[in-house]
Amino acid sequence: MEKQNWKLIIGLGNPGSKYKDTYHNIGAEALARLAGKEGFKKPFSIWRGKPFEYAACGEKTFIRPTVFMNESGKAVAAAMKHFGASPEEILVIHDDSDIDAGNYKADIGRGSAGHNGVKSIIEHLGTENFWRLRIGVRGEKKGKAGDFVLKKISPADRDLLNKALSEIEIHYSE
């Protein structure tokens, strides 16, 4: 995929240490790595009353929702309104249980494929026409996504995901 000039880069995940290092938080992890690549050493800024945290660098703003995954649309819509972005100017990074761990795909204009965070975004924006970076989490875990996405990432899958995150860092940062 050709590099885009996104205004907002949004990493989905669940808030709180309970969900750290889970499959469902790989989008937030990728966001933190991209923001770090841009030179952010300090924590994201938290805005009282807003459902997101952010870090701004030039024309890019990195957004981390502070709400649970299933309410991601509320945070994305609020961030878009606050920063004056259109759906085509955002990149949403999230886990995808239909893609093997270690792989990722970027596209625009897709349905939710059962991902509740993406479903919430589509409902709040009223469109599917936004960019998505889908990071595969289907590794040694088998079965339905709901059976494993909230579990800690296994060591074998962690190796595959770290490889993908390193590639994403190189490809999606300036």
C-alpha positions as MATLAB code, in Angstrom:
seq = 'MEKQNWKLIIGLGNPGSKYKDTYHNIGAEALARLAGKEGFKKPFSIWRGKPFEYAACGEKTFIRPTVFMNESGKAVAAAMKHFGASPEEILVIHDDSDIDAGNYKADIGRGSAGHNGVKSIIEHLGTENFWRLRIGVRGEKKGKAGDFVLKKISPADRDLLNKALSEIEIHYSE';
ca = [
       0.000    0.000    0.000;
       1.185    3.461   -0.851;
       1.930    5.657    2.152;
      -0.904    8.046    2.997;
      -0.889   11.384    4.772;
      -3.126   10.507    7.672;
      -4.100   13.258   10.047;
      -4.991   10.861   12.886;
      -3.403    7.502   13.631;
      -5.546    5.590   16.104;
      -4.501    2.447   17.973;
      -7.315    0.341   19.404;
      -7.103   -1.551   22.671;
      -8.649   -1.811   26.120;
      -7.587    0.514   28.956;
      -5.904   -0.716   32.114;
      -3.026   -2.985   33.062;
      -5.310   -6.042   33.061;
      -5.348   -5.921   29.247;
      -1.669   -5.106   28.680;
       0.026   -7.672   26.412;
      -3.256   -9.181   25.212;
      -4.033   -9.930   21.581;
      -6.819   -7.336   21.552;
      -4.356   -4.564   22.488;
      -1.920   -5.053   19.615;
      -3.308   -1.909   17.893;
      -2.480    0.245   20.923;
       0.953   -1.393   21.105;
       1.652   -0.623   17.437;
       0.530    2.981   18.001;
       2.931    3.390   20.928;
       5.807    2.079   18.805;
       4.977    4.433   15.931;
       4.659    7.396   18.282;
       7.998    6.434   19.863;
       9.584    6.304   16.429;
       8.409    9.897   15.917;
      10.324   10.923   19.044;
       7.678   10.863   21.751;
       9.318    9.931   25.032;
       6.679   11.319   27.372;
       3.216    9.825   27.995;
       0.260   10.747   25.883;
      -1.708   13.825   27.016;
      -5.008   13.063   28.688;
      -7.829   15.498   28.150;
     -10.357   15.679   30.912;
     -13.783   14.808   29.562;
     -12.463   13.399   26.278;
     -12.586    9.635   25.542;
      -9.036    9.619   24.155;
      -5.391   10.495   24.806;
      -3.175   11.978   22.155;
       0.326   12.938   21.123;
       0.834   15.393   18.269;
       3.825   15.628   15.960;
       3.615   18.089   13.095;
       0.623   17.184   10.979;
       0.172   13.755   12.593;
      -1.718   13.104   15.793;
      -1.531    9.746   17.512;
      -4.785    8.848   19.273;
      -5.271    6.213   21.958;
      -8.904    5.701   23.055;
      -9.397    5.597   26.831;
     -12.653    3.662   26.507;
     -13.134   -0.084   26.118;
     -12.784   -1.621   22.666;
     -16.542   -1.952   22.124;
     -16.906    1.835   22.570;
     -14.045    2.817   20.247;
     -16.381    4.693   17.917;
     -17.123    7.271   20.603;
     -13.406    8.051   20.971;
     -12.696    8.083   17.234;
     -15.650   10.373   16.475;
     -14.660   12.752   19.292;
     -11.027   12.868   18.111;
     -12.062   13.471   14.509;
     -14.338   16.317   15.558;
     -11.727   17.858   17.845;
      -8.911   17.709   15.275;
     -11.070   18.409   12.214;
     -10.350   15.154   10.378;
     -12.469   13.350    7.824;
     -12.819    9.537    7.780;
     -10.403    9.259    4.834;
      -7.740   11.070    6.894;
      -7.597    8.479    9.664;
      -5.760    5.198   10.087;
      -7.215    2.802   12.650;
      -4.795    0.100   13.829;
      -6.358   -3.015   15.345;
      -6.077   -6.762   15.837;
      -7.583   -9.143   13.295;
      -8.254  -12.753   14.236;
      -8.760  -13.747   10.588;
      -5.113  -12.979    9.746;
      -2.212  -15.148   10.913;
       0.044  -13.686   13.593;
       3.044  -11.969   12.022;
       1.044  -10.685    9.049;
      -0.811   -7.422    8.535;
      -2.926   -5.760    5.874;
      -3.910   -2.173    5.167;
      -7.054   -1.168    3.328;
      -9.967    1.228    3.220;
     -13.727    0.739    3.039;
     -14.158   -2.666    4.682;
     -16.866   -3.950    7.010;
     -16.173   -4.854   10.624;
     -15.821   -8.632   10.010;
     -17.146   -9.097   13.541;
     -14.585   -6.834   15.250;
     -16.651   -4.937   17.835;
     -14.269   -1.963   18.043;
     -14.427   -1.459   14.278;
     -18.185   -2.032   14.320;
     -18.507    0.781   16.886;
     -16.400    3.099   14.705;
     -18.509    2.367   11.617;
     -21.697    3.048   13.600;
     -20.413    6.344   15.033;
     -18.962    7.612   11.751;
     -21.784    6.326    9.559;
     -19.232    5.044    7.036;
     -16.709    2.273    6.397;
     -14.587    4.668    4.355;
     -11.583    4.989    6.683;
      -8.144    3.399    6.534;
      -7.406    0.332    8.626;
      -4.172   -1.446    9.477;
      -5.214   -4.947   10.523;
      -2.591   -6.860   12.503;
      -3.031  -10.626   12.485;
      -3.329  -12.336   15.852;
      -4.364  -15.797   14.681;
      -1.405  -17.812   15.925;
      -1.217  -20.916   18.021;
      -4.604  -19.974   19.471;
      -7.451  -21.658   17.665;
     -11.191  -21.292   17.957;
     -13.352  -18.200   18.073;
     -11.699  -14.821   18.540;
     -13.668  -14.223   21.731;
     -11.969  -17.263   23.243;
      -8.463  -15.801   23.044;
      -8.240  -12.071   22.201;
      -8.392  -11.020   25.860;
      -5.699  -13.516   26.885;
      -2.005  -12.709   27.234;
      -0.001  -13.165   24.033;
       1.851  -16.481   24.002;
       5.676  -16.434   23.658;
       5.507  -18.016   20.178;
       2.931  -15.504   18.992;
       4.873  -12.652   20.657;
       7.865  -13.426   18.417;
       5.656  -13.285   15.309;
       3.911  -10.102   16.439;
       7.193   -8.362   17.295;
       8.397   -9.099   13.763;
       5.210   -7.578   12.312;
       5.416   -4.541   14.621;
       9.023   -3.924   13.566;
       8.002   -4.019    9.898;
       5.088   -1.676   10.598;
       7.440    0.745   12.404;
       9.687    0.911    9.351;
       6.900    1.086    6.765;
       4.520    3.503    8.496;
       6.879    6.025   10.083;
       8.671    8.797    8.261;
];
